Amino acid sequence: MKSLRSQLVAAVALHAALSVIGAIHAADRPSRPNIVLIVADDLGYGDLGVHGGKDIPTPHIDALARSGVRCSSGYVSGPYCSPTRAGLMTGRYQQRFGHEFNPGNNRGEDFGLSLEELTLPARLKAAGYSTGMVGKWHLGFTRPYLPTQRGFDEFFGFLGGAHSYFPGAGNADAIYRGTKPVEEPSYLTDAFAREAVDYIDRHKAEPFFLYLPFNAVHNPQHAPQELLEKFSSIQDERRRTYAGMLSSLDSAVGQVLGKLAAEKLEENTLVVFISDNGGPPTNGSTNTPLNGQKATTWEGGIRVPYFVKWPGKVPAGTVYEQPVIQLDILPTVLAAAGVPADGKAPLDGVNLLPYLAGENQAAPHAALFWRFGEQTAIREGDWKLVKVRGDTQPRLYNLAADIGETKDLAAAEPERVKALQAVWDDWNATLVAPKWVPGPQQQNRKTKKAAALQ
C-alpha cells in the first residue's frame, strides 16, 4: 500500500493534467449541458412504481424514469455504500485501487478514495464546470480526502456512511458546509433538497455539475410524523417508516426536477438516477422480483434503479435491456460535456450515449464483474456465475429466463461454468488486495491478501 506522501505526489501530477484539460476547453463552456447525478441509498429495487411497487407512490422518480431511458439491467460495482461511490467517482472498478469494502470504524488517514485516482468532479471542474455536492460522501474523513479536495467547489452534507434525519439526535458526524460544521434544523432529506435547489439557482447561468447522493432510505429509520400518518394503512411499522422516508426522497427529487423545469434548464441538463446498492431487510425495503439484498452479489444486492434523461439526446420513454454499470456514468458525462476521458489509468466504464440513442446496437460490455471478499460474480450476456457467502462452488443462472435466480444450472452447464470462471479469474488477476477489511470481514493482512488475489 502506498504511503499518504506518495499519494499526495500523485495528486499534484493529476492537478497538472487537469490544468491542461481546462485550457483546452475554456472557449466553449457556455454550450455545455448541466449534469445532475442523483444517488439514492439502500433503495429497494421493487419499491418504485416504475418497477412494480404498489404501496408507496413515487411519482417524481417514476416520471424521471419514463421521461428518459430506464436501464432494466443497471448495476453497481459494489453491493454496498462506499465501494459503489468509489467506482462512481472514478469510472473504474474500485477493487483496482483497494476500495473493496466500507471503512467500518476506520477514520484514520489511510481510509479514503485513493489520491491517485482522477475523479469526475475534478475533471469537470478543470474543464470549466461549477461543481457542487449535496449529501453523503463516505469516501474519506481527513483533509486530503474531503469533497472540496477532490474536485467539488461546494459541499453541504456529511462525511460518513449514515446520519440521523432529525436534528440533535447525537450524531457522530457533523453536517458540513464546505469544511465547517453547521447546525441543520430541518429533516435531512428536506435540507438536501433545499440545498440542491439553491445550488441550481445560484449556478443556472453557467454549466454546472450537481452530485446529489441522498442518505435516504438508509437507516436509521426516521420519518416525519405527517408521513407516518400518511402511510398509517401499512401495518408493518418498519415498512411504514420506510414508506415515509421514500416518499420524502421522492418529493425531494421532484423539487430538484421542478427547479430545472422552472428555470428552463431541462433541455440542456443530463440527469442520472441510481441507487448505490439494493435494499437491506433492516430498513423495510423490498427487491422484488430480484433475489438477495444489500451486501450480497445476488441480483438484489447489485442490480439497481438506473435512469438517464437528456431531452433530445436520449429517447424518452424507452427501456434499455443490455447490462450497464455505474462505472459508465463518468465516461457518459464526460462525453456529454465534451471533456476527454483521458488519464494515466484506463477506465472500465464506457460512454453509454450511442448505445442509449440506438446508434450502437452492440452490448456496451462483454462482461461485468464483482468481487466482494469471498462473494463474486460475473455477468456475460444473459448468463451469471455467482458465489455468495458460504458457497464452495459457484452457481449459474440464465437471467433472461430466471431474474429471481431460482434455478441453478451449474450442474447442467459445466463447460459454461468453466469458461465464465476463467474470464472472471483473468479479471481478478488485475486487481489489488483490499486496503481495509472492516467488521466481520476482519482477518490478518497476510490471509486477507492471499484471499484477495487467489
Long-range contacts (C-beta under 8 A, 24 or more apart in sequence): 1-98, 1-110, 1-435, 2-116, 4-109, 4-110, 4-115, 4-144, 7-114, 7-115, 7-116, 7-144, 8-115, 8-144, 10-115, 10-116, 11-115, 11-116, 11-144, 14-116, 14-118, 14-122, 14-343, 17-118, 17-343, 17-344, 18-118, 18-122, 18-123, 18-125, 18-126, 19-126, 21-123, 21-126, 21-127, 21-339, 21-340, 22-125, 22-126, 22-127, 22-128, 24-127, 24-340, 25-127, 25-128, 25-338, 25-339, 26-128, 28-338, 29-127, 29-128, 29-129, 29-206, 29-207, 30-206, 30-207, 32-128, 32-129, 32-207, 32-337, 32-338, 33-207, 33-268, 33-269, 33-270, 33-310, 33-336, 33-337, 34-207, 34-208, 34-209, 34-210, 34-260, 34-265, 34-268, 34-269, 34-270, 35-124, 35-129, 35-208, 35-209, 35-210, 35-269, 35-270, 35-272, 35-333, 35-336, 35-337, 36-210, 36-212, 36-256, 36-260, 36-269, 36-270, 36-271, 36-272, 37-209, 37-210, 37-211, 37-212, 37-271, 37-272, 37-329, 37-333, 38-212, 38-213, 38-214, 38-253, 38-256, 38-271, 38-272, 38-273, 38-274, 39-85, 39-88, 39-135, 39-211, 39-212, 39-213, 39-214, 39-273, 39-274, 39-275, 39-276, 40-214, 40-216, 40-217, 40-249, 40-273, 40-274, 40-275, 40-276, 40-305, 41-81, 41-136, 41-213, 41-214, 41-215, 41-216, 41-217, 41-218, 41-275, 41-276, 42-217, 42-218, 42-219, 42-275, 42-276, 42-277, 42-278, 42-279, 42-280, 42-283, 42-285, 42-294, 43-217, 43-246, 43-249, 43-275, 43-278, 43-279, 43-285, 43-304, 43-305, 44-217, 44-278, 44-279, 44-285, 44-286, 44-287, 44-288, 45-275, 45-278, 45-279, 45-286, 45-287, 45-288, 45-290, 45-300, 45-303, 45-304, 45-305, 46-286, 46-287, 46-288, 46-289, 46-290, 47-242, 47-246, 47-279, 47-285, 47-286, 48-305, 50-305, 51-305, 52-288, 52-289, 53-286, 55-234, 55-239, 55-243, 56-231, 56-242, 56-243, 56-246, 56-247, 57-247, 57-250, 58-246, 58-247, 58-250, 59-250, 59-254, 60-250, 60-251, 60-253, 60-254, 60-257, 61-249, 61-250, 61-253, 61-273, 61-305, 61-307, 63-257, 64-253, 64-257, 64-271, 64-273, 64-307, 64-309, 65-273, 65-305, 65-307, 66-316, 66-317, 67-309, 67-311, 67-316, 67-317, 68-271, 68-307, 68-308, 68-309, 68-310, 68-314, 68-316, 68-318, 69-307, 69-308, 69-309, 69-314, 69-315, 69-316, 69-318, 69-319, 69-320, 69-356, 70-306, 70-307, 70-318, 70-319, 70-320, 71-306, 71-307, 71-308, 71-319, 71-320, 71-324, 72-319, 72-320, 72-321, 73-303, 73-321, 73-322, 73-323, 73-324, 73-399, 74-274, 74-303, 74-304, 74-305, 74-306, 74-324, 74-325, 74-326, 75-302, 75-303, 75-304, 75-306, 75-323, 75-324, 75-325, 75-326, 75-368, 75-379, 76-274, 76-275, 76-276, 76-277, 76-302, 76-304, 76-325, 76-326, 77-302, 77-325, 77-326, 77-327, 77-369, 77-370, 78-277, 78-302, 78-370, 78-372, 79-277, 79-278, 79-294, 79-295, 79-296, 79-297, 79-301, 79-302, 79-370, 79-372, 79-375, 80-276, 80-277, 80-294, 80-295, 80-301, 81-136, 81-138, 81-161, 81-218, 81-276, 81-277, 82-138, 82-139, 82-161, 83-372, 84-276, 84-277, 84-326, 85-113, 85-137, 85-138, 85-139, 85-213, 85-276, 86-113, 86-117, 86-139, 87-326, 87-327, 88-120, 88-326, 88-327, 88-329, 88-330, 89-113, 89-117, 89-119, 89-120, 89-121, 89-139, 89-150, 89-330, 90-117, 90-118, 90-119, 90-120, 90-330, 91-120, 91-327, 91-328, 91-329, 91-330, 91-331, 91-341, 91-347, 91-348, 91-349, 92-117, 92-327, 92-345, 92-346, 92-347, 92-348, 92-349, 93-327, 93-348, 93-369, 93-431, 95-371, 95-431, 95-432, 95-434, 96-345, 96-348, 96-430, 96-431, 96-432, 97-432, 98-432, 98-433, 98-434, 98-435, 98-436, 99-434, 99-435, 100-371, 100-372, 100-373, 100-434, 100-435, 100-437, 100-452, 101-372, 101-373, 101-434, 101-436, 101-437, 101-438, 101-441, 102-138, 102-161, 102-438, 102-439, 103-161, 103-436, 103-438, 104-436, 104-438, 104-439, 105-438, 106-436, 106-438, 107-141, 107-142, 108-142, 109-142, 109-144, 110-435, 110-436, 111-140, 111-141, 111-145, 111-435, 111-436, 112-139, 112-140, 112-141, 112-142, 112-144, 112-145, 113-139, 113-140, 113-145, 113-150, 115-144, 115-145, 116-345, 117-345, 118-343, 118-344, 118-345, 119-150, 119-151, 120-151, 120-209, 120-211, 120-329, 120-330, 120-333, 120-334, 121-147, 121-150, 121-151, 121-152, 121-209, 121-211, 122-150, 122-151, 123-151, 123-330, 123-334, 123-339, 124-151, 124-209, 124-333, 124-334, 124-337, 124-339, 125-151, 125-152, 125-153, 125-209, 127-337, 127-338, 127-339, 128-207, 129-206, 129-207, 129-208, 129-209, 129-337, 130-203, 130-206, 130-207, 130-208, 130-209, 131-208, 131-209, 131-211, 132-199, 132-203, 132-208, 132-209, 132-210, 132-211, 133-157, 133-210, 133-211, 133-212, 133-213, 134-192, 134-195, 134-196, 134-199, 134-210, 134-211, 134-212, 135-192, 135-211, 135-212, 135-213, 135-214, 135-215, 136-160, 136-161, 136-163, 136-213, 136-214, 136-215, 136-218, 137-213, 143-179, 146-179, 148-178, 148-179, 152-211, 154-178, 154-199, 155-179, 156-192, 156-195, 157-192, 157-213, 158-215, 161-218, 162-215, 162-218, 162-219, 162-220, 163-188, 163-215, 164-188, 164-220, 164-222, 165-189, 165-215, 165-216, 165-220, 165-222, 165-223, 165-245, 166-222, 169-222, 187-222, 187-224, 187-248, 188-215, 188-216, 189-214, 189-215, 189-216, 189-245, 189-248, 189-249, 189-252, 190-248, 190-252, 192-252, 193-251, 193-252, 193-255, 193-256, 196-252, 196-255, 196-256, 196-259, 197-255, 197-256, 197-259, 200-256, 200-259, 200-260, 200-263, 200-265, 201-259, 201-263, 204-263, 204-265, 207-337, 209-333, 212-256, 213-276, 214-249, 214-252, 216-245, 216-246, 216-248, 216-249, 216-252, 217-242, 217-245, 217-246, 217-249, 217-279, 217-283, 217-285, 218-283, 219-282, 219-283, 221-245, 221-283, 221-284, 223-248, 224-248, 236-284, 238-283, 238-284, 239-284, 240-284, 241-284, 242-283, 242-284, 242-285, 243-284, 245-283, 266-311, 267-311, 267-312, 269-310, 270-308, 270-309, 270-310, 270-313, 270-333, 270-336, 271-307, 271-308, 271-309, 271-310, 272-307, 272-308, 272-309, 272-329, 272-332, 272-333, 273-305, 273-306, 273-307, 274-304, 274-305, 274-306, 274-307, 274-326, 274-329, 275-304, 275-305, 276-304, 277-301, 277-302, 277-304, 278-302, 278-303, 278-304, 289-403, 289-404, 290-403, 290-404, 290-405, 291-404, 291-405, 291-406, 292-388, 292-405, 295-372, 296-375, 296-388, 296-389, 297-370, 297-372, 297-375, 297-376, 297-377, 297-386, 297-387, 297-388, 298-386, 298-388, 298-405, 299-384, 299-399, 299-403, 299-404, 299-405, 302-370, 302-377, 308-332, 308-352, 308-356, 310-336, 313-353, 313-357, 314-353, 314-356, 314-357, 315-356, 315-357, 315-358, 318-356, 320-355, 320-356, 322-355, 322-363, 322-364, 323-363, 323-364, 323-365, 323-368, 323-379, 324-352, 324-355, 324-364, 324-365, 325-349, 325-365, 325-368, 328-352, 328-364, 367-423, 367-427, 369-424, 369-427, 369-428, 371-428, 371-431, 371-452, 373-434, 373-437, 373-441, 373-451, 373-452, 374-451, 376-424, 376-428, 378-420, 378-421, 378-423, 378-424, 378-427, 380-420, 380-423, 383-416, 383-420, 385-410, 385-417, 385-420, 385-421, 385-424, 394-420, 394-421, 396-420, 428-453, 429-453
